[in-house]
């Protein structure tokens, strides 16, 4: 098991772009990096494609 020393934080709000599947696939090919996606997009569209290094965190910009 290797120690991960890189974490990339990606805030993305709005609708997922058409190319999100390709982006997720490229993240899977870089397992030494932790990918943190903060988004208000529904996780159901990419949940099946998540890997151990890709972490989806649902956040909203709406005020309570």
C-alpha positions, -999 to +999 in steps of 0.1 A: +000+000+000+014+033-010+010+066+009-010+092-010+006+126-008-016+145-033-052+155-029-070+175-056-101+195-044-126+201-072-156+224-065-182+220-092-217+234-091-244+232-117-251+203-141-225+177-148-208+185-182-212+159-210-176+148-206-178+140-168-176+102-175-143+107-193-130+128-165-140+102-139-123+075-159-091+095-160-092+099-122-095+062-119-062+058-138-045+079-111-050+059-079-021+077-061-042+109-061-072+115-038-099+133-058-124+153-037-154+165-057-176+190-039-208+194-059-246+200-059-250+176-088-267+143-081-242+115-073-263+088-089-250+096-124-214+088-114-217+067-083-211+034-102-179+047-116-164+059-083-131+044-072-115+044-037-095+075-047-125+095-059-146+110-031-179+127-038-192+152-013-227+167-018-229+204-010-254+230-019-251+268-024-287+273-013-292+292+020-314+276+047 
